[in-house]
């Protein structure tokens, strides 16, 4: 899940593209809403590895996610506001 949040600063995104010879780089931050039908759906984005994802562990993780994310959960599912960074450049 860390890859989803690997460049949290616009300056880092721009510098990353500039370091591989992109020019005329334009970066922008856009507010968006991430929607999932349920809190349990978040686990689709978490890599699975052996015993750490047994059914009892998975159930505990889902219960904790539901408890922690309750303020953002409603009849439509989980709704979380996020800031998405985009970049356009020329190579």
N, C-alpha and C positions, 0 to 999 in steps of 0.2 A: 504494500500500500504506500510505501514511502515514495515510489516513483511518481505518484500522483501529485506530490507536493515537493518535487525536487528543486524547483527554481521559484522560490516565493518572492523574490525581488525582481522588479523589472530591469534594474541595472544588471543583475546577474544574467538574465536572459539575453539582454543585448550584448554583454561582454562575451558570453558563450558563443553567440553567432559571429561576432567580430573576430574571435580567436580562430575561426575556421574560414576566414576571408569573405564573409558576407559584407556587402556594402549597402548603403541607403536603407539601413535597418530602421524599421518603425515598430515600436512595442506599444501595447495597450493593455489596460486592465478593464475587464468587463464583469459586471455583477451578474450572476446567474443563480438559478435555483436547481439544485440536484434533487431529483425525485426518485424514490425507490418505493415499491409497493409495500415493503415491510423492512423492519430493522434487520431481520435475518438475512435479507438480500445483500447487506453489506459484506457478508462473509464470502461472497463470490469474488471479491477483490483481494482476499487474503490468501496467499499461497498455502497449500496444504503440505504438511510434513509429518509423517508417521504418527506416533502416539500422541503428539500434542493436539491432534484433531479427532480424538475418540468421541463417540456420541455423548458421554457424560460431560466431557470438556466443552464440546460444541454447545450443548444445552446451557451450561453455565455462562459461556461467553454471550450467547443470545440473550439470556436473562439480564446480564449486566448491561449489554448494549441497550436493551429496551428500557431499563431503569434510567440510564444516563441520558438517553436521547428522547425521553418522554416529552420534554418541552417542544420538540420539533416534530412530533408524531401526531397525526390526526386521522380523520376518516380516509383521506387520500393516501395515507402511508407516511413515509419519512420525507420531510421537505427541509433541506438545509441550504441556506444561502452561502454561496462561494464566490470567490473572486478568481476569474480565469484570466491567465496571461496569454496573450497571443503575440506573435512576431511575424513580420514580413520583411524579407530582404532580397537582395539581388546578388547573384554569384557570378 
